[in-house]
Amino acid sequence: MILEVALLDVKQGQQAAFENAFAEAQQIISGMSGYISHQLQKCIEKDHRYVLLVNWETLDDHQVGFRQSSEYQQWRDLLHHFYLNFPEVEHFTALYPNDAA
C-alpha cells in the first residue's frame, strides 16, 4: 500500500467553497482503480491549509491510473483553482505498520 500525502494551501476566504467542492470531488477519486481510502484534514493553526491523505494499492494507481485519466481532469476542474500554489505531493510506504487493534 502507498500513502499519497498532498499539502493543500487554499486561497484565503475560499475554504468553505473548497470544502464543498471537495465533497463532490471525493466521489471521483473513490471510484478509481487501486483506490483504498482517503482523509481530508484541516490545519488548526492555519485555517487555509489542508492535508489530503490517500491510500492506493500501488504508486502507478495514483501516478498513471488516476493522474492520466479523464477523471483527473474533472478533479482538477473542481479543485485546482482554489490552491495558492500547485500542491506538494509525496508518496510513502509503511516501515512499521501498526496492525494491532
C-alpha positions in Angstrom: 0.0 0.0 0.0 1.1 3.5 -0.8 0.2 6.7 1.1 -0.2 9.8 -1.0 0.3 13.0 1.1 -0.8 16.3 -0.5 -0.3 19.6 1.3 -3.0 21.9 0.1 -2.9 25.7 0.7 -6.3 27.2 -0.2 -6.8 30.9 -1.0 -8.0 32.9 2.0 -11.7 33.2 2.1 -12.2 30.2 -0.2 -12.1 27.5 2.5 -15.9 26.8 2.6 -16.2 26.7 -1.2 -13.2 24.4 -1.4 -14.7 22.0 1.2 -18.0 21.9 -0.7 -16.1 21.2 -4.0 -14.1 18.5 -2.3 -17.3 16.8 -1.1 -18.1 16.3 -4.8 -14.5 15.6 -5.9 -14.0 12.8 -3.4 -16.6 10.8 -5.3 -14.3 10.9 -8.3 -11.2 9.6 -6.6 -13.0 7.0 -4.6 -14.2 5.3 -7.8 -10.7 4.9 -9.2 -8.9 1.6 -9.7 -6.4 1.0 -6.9 -8.1 3.5 -4.5 -8.3 2.2 -0.9 -9.3 5.2 1.2 -8.8 8.9 1.9 -8.9 11.6 4.5 -9.0 15.4 4.2 -7.8 17.2 7.3 -7.8 20.9 8.1 -5.0 22.5 9.9 -5.8 24.0 13.3 -3.0 26.7 13.2 -3.5 27.8 9.6 -7.2 27.7 8.6 -6.4 27.7 4.9 -4.1 24.7 5.0 -5.3 21.1 4.4 -3.7 17.8 4.1 -5.1 15.1 1.8 -4.1 11.5 2.6 -5.0 8.9 0.0 -4.2 5.2 0.3 -3.5 3.5 -3.0 -2.7 -0.1 -3.8 0.3 0.9 -5.9 2.2 4.1 -6.9 1.1 3.5 -10.5 -2.6 3.5 -9.4 -2.1 7.2 -8.5 0.6 8.4 -10.9 -0.7 6.6 -14.0 -4.2 5.3 -13.4 -5.5 8.5 -11.7 -3.3 11.3 -12.9 -3.6 10.3 -16.6 -7.3 9.7 -16.5 -10.3 11.9 -17.7 -11.5 11.7 -14.1 -8.3 13.6 -13.0 -9.3 16.4 -15.4 -12.7 16.6 -13.6 -10.8 16.6 -10.3 -8.6 19.5 -11.4 -11.5 21.5 -12.7 -13.3 21.2 -9.4 -10.3 21.8 -7.0 -7.2 23.3 -8.5 -8.4 26.9 -8.9 -8.7 27.1 -5.0 -4.9 26.5 -4.5 -2.4 29.2 -3.8 0.3 27.1 -5.4 0.3 23.6 -7.0 0.2 21.2 -4.1 3.3 19.4 -2.9 2.6 15.7 -3.3 4.8 12.9 -1.9 4.3 9.1 -1.5 5.1 7.0 1.5 5.3 3.3 2.4 4.9 2.0 5.9 8.0 0.6 7.6 6.4 -0.4 10.9 2.6 -0.7 10.3 0.5 -0.8 13.4 -1.9 -3.5 12.7 -2.7 -4.2 16.4 -6.2 -3.4 17.4 
